[in-house]
Amino acid sequence: MQLILYALAMLLSFVLLARLVDKFFVASLDKISKDLKLSSDAAGATLMAVGSSAPELFVALFAVLKPGNHEVIGIGSIVGSALFNLLFIGGAVALIRKTKLTWQPVLRDIVFYFIAVALLLWGIIDGDFSIWNAVAFLVLYLVYVWAVVKWRKILPYKDNGFNIEEEQEECVKKGIASWIDRPLCYLFPSPEKYYRVFTFSILLIAGLSWVLVESAIHISYLLNIPEAIIALTVLAIGTSVPDLFSSLVVAKQGRGDMAVSNAIGSNVFDILVGLGLPFLIVMLIHGGSIQAGGDDLMRSSYILFASVIVFIILLLIKRWKVNWLTGAILIGLYLFYLIREIVLL
């Protein structure tokens, strides 16, 4: 009975997060991006990535703050989400629409992502993260944000445009999602007050992320499954659903660059801020270092590193074009990874 309740709590949290992020949080960031006059790839790599990756950040934060050495849940959800974003979301975007990517912003994101994955792998191989690892993560993210803002001056390219849907829609639409949308629409301020919507969204995402961490710990205990496996698979996929939805929406609109920048930019944020910020907070409060090791994390981190190399090779072979073949290869690799993790249980 306990297992069913925790599983239902996790499932409901995933659904609420998906609707909350897609319907309110990303929509508010969309309007904030317009206020800041960001280009489409810059919006995708920064604010859109931050918005859709907020669940991973809070899951990692609560995991490392919770007594009992549950850091592996935070790290595992980040590594698993990175694999899902790069392979599954990247593949889904390619399947939906054949796109010729603008190589300059994609190159920028891949370079920073490669460095971020290398830093993550280094910490996991070493077995722990010191305060200097956390500082390095955050400093590198600040450099990344600077590069996003300045990149068009360094390597000039044409922006595809960042068009916000201006038409007003009813908050509650008919359909299966209405039972979720209705209470959310009553809770949230008017869409025009998007800075308040942004703040309120953060609070709700934090609360739902806490539920996910608690549910994952109890499910792991009841099923006698390592916490890392739950984090690398179930939590990673569930918290990445907002990334999937937002990337597919912009891909259908013909903004392939923004979709890819969102997927990769989300990974950069997940690793550098999603781990760096919680680690820094915990070590400033308690001192010491964060222990991070184990065969499950090590294996998945190696696969993540290899997946980055495969992604780069595919882009170079296809000359920065993505199509159904690219999508099939990427999704196939992710499904292979999932089956492998299940078999190794």
N, C-alpha and C positions, 0 to 999 in steps of 0.2 A: 504493500500500500504506500509506504514512504517513497519507494522508487517511482511509482506512478505520479505521485504529487510533485516530486522534484522534477521529473521529466516534463510534466505539464507546465510547471513554473518556468522552466527553461524555454519551452516552446512558445509560451505566451510572451515571454520577454523578447525572444527573437522577432516575433510578429510585430510587437509594439515598437521595437527599435527600428524595424524596416519602415513602418508607416510614419513614425515620428521623424526619422532622418529624411526620408524621401519627401514627405508632404510639408514639413515645417522647417526643419533645420537647414537642409540644403537650399530650400526656397529663400530663406532669410539671408543665407550667405550669397546666393545669386544676386540679390538686391544690394548687399553690401559691396560685392565685387563691382557692381555698376557705379556705386558711390566712389569707389577707389579708382575707377577707370582702368581696371586690369584687362590685359589682353586675354584671349580665350585660353591659351596654354598656361599663362601665369595663374589665371583663376583656377584652372583644373589642377595644377601642380601644388597650389598653396591652399586657398580657402576651401575649395571643393574637396581636396584631399583631407584637410583637417576635419571638415564636417562629416564626411562619410567614414572617417577613421576614429572618430571620437569614442565609439564603443570599445575599440581595442585599447585605447589609452586608459580608459577608466577600469577596464577589466585588469590590465596590468597593474594599475595603481592599487586597487583593492587587494589583488593577489599578494603583492609584496608587503602591504601594510598589515595583512591579516596574520596574527601569531600562528606559529606552527610550521614555518618553512614551506609556504605554498608558492614560492617564487616561480616554480616550474610552470604553473598555470599561466602566469603573465607572459613568460618568455615563450612558452609553447603556443599560446594563442597568437602572438606576434609572428613567429616563424611560420605557423600554419596559414595565417592570413596572407602573409607575403607570397607563399606558394599559390594560394587560391587566387589572389589578385593577378599575379603575373601569368600563370598558366591558364586558369579557367576563365577569368574575366577577359584577359588578353585574347584568348581563343574565341570566346563568345562574341567579342567586338568584331573580330576578323570574319567570323561566320555570318554575322548580320549584314555587314557592308564591306565590300572591297574598297580599300583606302590606300592612297599614296600618301605616306606620312611625310610631314616636313621634317627633314633629318636634323636640323639644328636644335630644336627643343627636345626631340627624342634623345639625341646624343647627350645633351646636358643631363637629362633625367637618368639615363642609363649609367653615365659616369659616376654620378653621386650615389646612385643605388648600389653600384658595384662596390664602392668604397664602404658604404654602410654595411653591406652584407659581409665584407671582409672584416670589419671591426667587430661585428656580432660573432662571426666564426672564431675570431681570435679570442674573444672573451670566453666563449663556450669551451674551446680547446684548453684554455688556461684553467678553467674550472671555477673561476669567480670573477666578479666585476668590482673594480675599486671605484672610488669617487672620481678618479681621474678618467676612467672609462666613461662614466656618466657625463662628465664635463666635456670630453671629446665628442660624444654623441651630439650634445646640444650645440656646441660651437660649430660643428660641421653642418647642422641644420640651419643655423643662422647664415653660414656661408652659402648654403643652397638657396635660401630665400633671396639673398643678395644677388646670386647668379641668375635666378629666375627674373628678377626685376631688370637686371642689366643685360641679359643675354642677347636681346635684339640689337643692342649696340655693338656687342662683341662679335656676333655672327648674324648679320642682318638677314631677315626673312619676312615674308608677308604673313600677317596674322589673318586667320580665317574668320575673325569676327566673333563677338560675344553678344548674342542676341537674347534678351530676356523676354519670356512670354508675358505680354502685358495684359492679355485678356483675363477677366475675372471669372473664376470658376466657383461653383458651389463647393463648400467645404466638405459636405457629406454627399457622396455619390451613391447611387443604387448599386447593389451588388454585395458579394460576400464580405468585402472589406468595410461595409458601412457600420457594422457592429463595433469595429475598432475605431473608425474615424469619428463617429458621433461623440463619444466622450472626450476625445482629444480636441475636437473642434470647440466644445464647450469650455475646455480648460484654457485654451490658448487665446492670447490677445488678438486683435485685428491684424491681418497680414500687413497692413500699412505700417504698423509699429514693429518693424522687423528686428530692431535691436532688442526689444523686449522678448520677441519670439525666440531670438538667438539665446538669450540668457535663460529663459524658461526651459528651452530644449536641453541645454547643458545640464540643468538640474535633474530633469527626468532621465536623461541618458545615464547620468551617474547612478541614480537609484536603480535602474534596470540592470546596469552592469554589476552592481553589488549582488543583485538576485542571481545573476548568471554565475558569479564566482562561488557563492554559497551552494547553489544547485550542483555545480560541477564537482565540488569537493565531496558532497554527500553521495552523488551518483558514483563517483570513483570508488568511494569506500564501500558502498552497498554491492557493487558489481565486482569489486576486487580488481579493478583496472587501474593502471598507473595514471596519475593525474595528467602527466605529459601527453598521453594518448588522447584523452578527452579534450585537452586544450588544442592539440595539433589538428584534430579533425572536427569534432562537433562544435566547439566554441569558435574555432577559426572560421568555419563556413558560416555559422550563424551570425557572427559579428561583421562578416564581410558582405552580407546581403545588401546593405545600403550602397556599398561600392558597386556591386553588380548592377543594381537598378539604375543608379545615376549614370554609370558608364554606358549602359545599353540605351538609355534615353538620348544622350547626346550623340551616340553613334548613329541612331536612326535619323537624327536631324542632319547627318552629314558632317558632323564635327569629330572626325576620327582622331585628330590630333589631341583634342581635349579629352576624349575618352581614354586614350593611351596615357596621356599625361596624368589623368586622374588615377589610373591603375598603378602606374609606377610611382607617381608622387605620393600616393597613399602609403606605399611600401616604405618610401624614404621617411615619411612622417612616423609610421608605425615603429620602425626600428630606432630612429634617432631620438624622437620625442616620446613615443609610446613606451620605450624602455628607459631612455636617458633621464626623463623627468621623474618618474616614480623611483628609480634607483637613487637619484640625487636626493630626493626628499627623505627617503628611508635612511640613507647613510648619514645625512645631516642630523637626523633625529637620534638615531641609535648608534652611529659610528660603525666601524668594521667594514665588511664587504658583503656583496650578494653572491651566495653560492649558486652556481649554474653548471650543471653537468648531466651525466647520464647518457646511456646509449641512445635513447629515443630522441633526445634533443640533438645529440651529436650527428646522428644519422640524417635527421631531417634538415639540419643546417648544411650538411654536405650536399644534399639533394637541392636545397635552395641555391647554393653557390653554383652548382652545375646547371641549374635551370636558367640562371642569368646568362651564362655563357651560351647555352643553346639558343636563348632568345636573341642574343646579339648576332649569332651566326645566321639564324633564319632571316633577320632583317638585312644583313649584308648580302646574303645569297639572293634574296628577293628584291634587293636595291630599294629598301625602305617601303616596300609594298606589303600589305597584308591582305590575304584572301582566304577562301574556304580551306585551302590546303594548310596554310599556316595555322588557322583556327583548329582544324582537326588534329594536327600534330600537338599543339599546346594542350588542348583538352584531353587528348589521349595520354599525354605524359602525366597530367594531374590524376586521371582515373587510375593509371598504373601505380602512382604513389599511394593513393587511398587504399587500393586493394592490397598493396604490399604491407601497409601499416596494419590492416585488419588481419592479414595472414600471420603476421609476426606477433600478434597478441598472445 
